[in-house]
Amino acid sequence: MHRMPIALTVAGTDPTGGAGVLADSKAFHSRGVYGMAAVTSLTAQNTMGVQDVFNVPAEFLEKQLESIFSDEVPHAMKSGMVATIDMMVVVANMVEDYNIPFVIDPVMIATSGDALIEEESIEFLRSTLLPAALTVTPNIHEAEKITGHKIEKEADVRKAARIFLDEIGVHSVTIKGGHLEGDAVDYLFTHEDTVILSEPRIETSHTHGTGCTFSAVMTAELAKGKTLEESFRLAKRYITSAIRNSPGIGKGNGPVNHFSFREEQVHE
């Protein structure tokens, strides 16, 4: 029997489906990967903002992960919104016990600008969780928050990458440059190489869940056994299509289209 690749997301919910575990699951499935999810936080949010957040007790997050790993070990996993230190400890312990590719999307601020992580959790994230990942996928604002440096141009991106690699000790960092001026440029920095991918900017406000989706696609490809660079390149193509073909859902910053990339491939 052919074994379907499995990817796990450890993240929060978005009841409107644009971000968090629902967006991750759509991304996994659209890439032909079986998706699993352990929920860290329940949010009341929509395309206009985050109205409330309820963080799941760390003990219950641990039970969810134990249920998953005791039954079937996924081929790759990602974390998104992990708001408290106690939850980060649970995730770090699980990663230490299982040698699978781990992608961290350090979700701190929603597209609407709402904070999604406790301030005291950021230092623990830097010191303990980030070095455990195969790659970390911050956007510009998250990279600024983690490194403590303002990022306005490519030289700043490169400086932030050195902090991630040399001071924080990550294996690699994928910095998403969508918040900078000009074309939409994303960067993959490893200790050996740098890969830069650029696409013309799509003028739209419908970018809700782009970070979740980008990292989920990378995780899905890693679950298939693709290399980090292959996964990064595919995720860039996927998210460009997903933004370009946004379904226009909601009254605010709408979600991306998790199924357009597959449809474009079919029609090529």
C-alpha positions, -999 to +999 in steps of 0.1 A: +000+000+000+013+034-010+021+056+021+006+090+019+029+117+033+017+132+066+022+168+079+013+181+113+004+217+122+006+229+158-012+263+158-043+283+167-077+284+150-093+310+128-131+303+127-133+321+093-108+296+078-082+321+065-053+314+089-042+289+115-049+252+115-077+255+089-055+273+064-026+249+071-049+219+065-061+233+032-025+239+021-015+203+031-044+188+013-039+209-018-004+195-020-015+159-017-004+156+019-025+142+048-029+169+074-030+165+112-035+194+137-029+200+174-047+232+185-028+257+207-053+286+209-089+293+200-094+327+185-125+347+178-113+365+146-123+373+111-109+392+081-113+425+101-093+415+132-090+394+163-117+399+188-106+374+215-081+346+222-084+316+245-051+297+250-054+260+254-038+247+287-003+233+279-012+200+295-040+195+270-017+205+241+007+178+253-022+153+253-031+161+218+005+156+206+009+124+225-023+111+209-008+119+175+027+106+179+017+075+198-005+065+169+013+078+137+045+099+135+041+126+108+068+131+082+071+168+089+056+193+113+052+231+117+042+254+145+023+286+141+007+305+170+023+291+202+015+319+226+029+308+260+062+295+273+045+264+288+032+255+253+066+261+238+082+237+263+057+210+252+065+216+215+103+217+221+102+184+241+082+167+213+106+179+186+136+166+207+120+132+209+113+128+172+137+135+143+114+150+117+117+182+097+102+211+118+092+245+104+085+274+128+062+302+116+068+325+146+032+339+146+032+371+167+010+396+149-021+390+128-025+406+094-049+430+112-021+441+136-034+423+166-008+407+190-010+369+191+018+360+215+027+369+251+056+394+253+075+372+278+073+343+255+095+359+228+128+354+246+121+317+253+111+314+216+146+328+206+166+307+231+149+273+230+124+268+202+139+285+172+172+266+173+152+233+171+137+241+137+149+231+103+138+266+092+121+296+107+097+316+085+092+352+099+077+380+080+095+414+082+076+425+114+083+392+131+120+393+121+122+428+136+106+417+168+129+387+172+162+403+162+155+438+176+166+455+144+145+477+120+143+462+085+137+486+056+159+473+028+177+441+016+208+450+036+187+450+068+173+416+058+208+402+054+218+416+088+187+401+105+196+367+088+231+368+104+215+373+138+192+344+133+220+321+120+249+333+142+234+346+174+201+327+178+216+296+162+189+285+138+197+260+110+181+283+084+158+312+081+132+321+055+125+358+057+093+368+038+097+403+024+061+410+015+060+440+038+089+458+021+086+482-008+089+471-044+086+435-057+076+407-034+110+392-025+115+362-002+148+350+011+161+316+023+194+319+043+214+289+054+249+287+068+261+278+033+239+296+008+213+323+001+183+319-023+164+349-033+130+347-051+112+377-065+077+382-081+060+414-091+039+427-063+002+420-064-017+451-053-044+436-029-054+437+007-064+401+006-034+386+023-049+371+054-031+338+063-003+342+038+024+334+064+005+303+077+000+291+042+036+297+030+051+277+059+024+250+056+033+244+019+070+242+028+061+217+055+040+196+031+069+195+006+093+185+033+069+157+043+072+144+007+110+143+011+118+174-009+148+195+000+145+228+019+153+248-012+128+228-033+102+234-007+109+271-005+107+275-043+074+257-045+060+277-016+069+309-034+051+299-066+021+286-046+016+317-025+020+340-055-009+322-072-029+320-040-027+358-035-034+366-072-065+344-072-079+355-038-116+345-035-126+379-020-141+365+012-150+388+041-152+426+047-115+431+056-082+415+047-095+385+029-079+350+027-058+336-001-069+308-025-055+275-014-066+257-045-056+280-074-020+267-078-031+232-085-057+245-109-031+266-128-009+235-131-037+215-146-043+242-172-007+246-182 
